[in-house]
Amino acid sequence: MVENSIISQLLGSQPTVRKVAEKVLASERISFDDALVLYREADLGLLGMLANTVNATKNSGKVYFNRNFHIEPTNICVHHCTFCSYRRALGEEGSWEMSIDDIKHKVSEYKGSKVTEVHITGGVHPEWDIDYFGCVIGSIKEVLPNIHVKAFSAVEIDYVIDKAGISVREGMRKLKQFGLDSIPGGGAEIADSTIREKICGTKTSWKRWLEIHEAAHNEGLQSNATMLYGHIESYEHRVKHMLDIRELQDRTSGFNCFIPLKFKSTNNELGSIGEVAPTEDLRNFAVSRIFLDNFKHIKAYWPMLGKEQARLALEFGADDFDGTVDDSTKIYSMAGAEEQSPSMSVDEVTKIIRAAGRKPVERDSLYNPIGVI
């Protein structure tokens, strides 16, 4: 009640913002236009309070994390996205591709540990197919039979399904039979086709991205959703992107969480535009928390944001801090992220969460609690 009184004071004489805020406080779904009002007119402090109110209802002050590591099998990619600092051409200096033995060796490092998830994503390698993906999954399960394999973005999956000449539903069924447990949210970028043409023109279309995730959900595989922001998109483009995934979530309830991904400007063709301010990151977290009313979880991906900015995001609606990572991802470090060797111990993760006044909860990949730390 005290917070609602403070919110009322912050609203002041802004009738358009007040109307939207009253909807939020009444737990009513906000519209496309409402979200634009929040982006354009709402005070950042008010947004934080509104997002925190929503988050408290959904998560009761808990912040989730897991013990995970990444495998990035290759940075060789058939696509050439202007925002990407990771991609290399086949045979180009700085390119890599892991063999099955390389992958098994990496996974074997975690024998006897408490790690629960391996996250796999990388470039779209021109020579790999769906059966190779099956070999990757199988090799991991051979070493760690109980680990959750969250693997292959919709863009990677689209390429191998198309190569196999099978339907999206058949492809997802086959990947599940190989042992795939869920899929990450990468490759979503931004919904608008005109913007996509400029920043990732050869990549899987937004319609196809949605189709692949819907097929995964219908096959019993949960997934994440992402949005790349802070480049040449507008607020309208962001809200349309979130509206589309909100509508898919209404149909399937298959998304675990939403992850806003900030454009980083180092070592890519889009770098001259710079990066949005940290306050814009927080505004984006808050609006996404409020707008995506059918998502329980919003993730602050600290290898991208940096630890301190991710901690601040917990005060603007985020309730998930990703995981320990163990210095196993290069995608954002190659784009100039603050965390050049991203790794955290469980102790460090929990200290950061407590510093934000939240309760740390270790989870599995599907957000089942393993224990309150």
Secondary structure by P-SEA (a helix, b strand, c coil): caaaaaaaaaacccaaaaaaaaaaaacccccaaaaaaaaccccaaaaaaaaaaaaaaccccbbbbbbbbbbcccccccccccccccccccccccbbbbcaaaaaaaaaccccccccbbbbcccccccccaaaaaaaaaaaaaaccccccccccaaaaaaaaaaacccaaaaaaaaaaaccccccccccccccaaaaaacccccccaaaaaaaaaaaaaacccbbbbbbccccccaaaaaaaaaaaaaaaaccccccbbbbbbbbcccccccccccccaaaaaaaaaaaaaaaccccbbbcccccccaaaaaaaaacccccccccccccccccccccccccbbbbcaaaaaaaaaaacbbbbbbcccccccccc
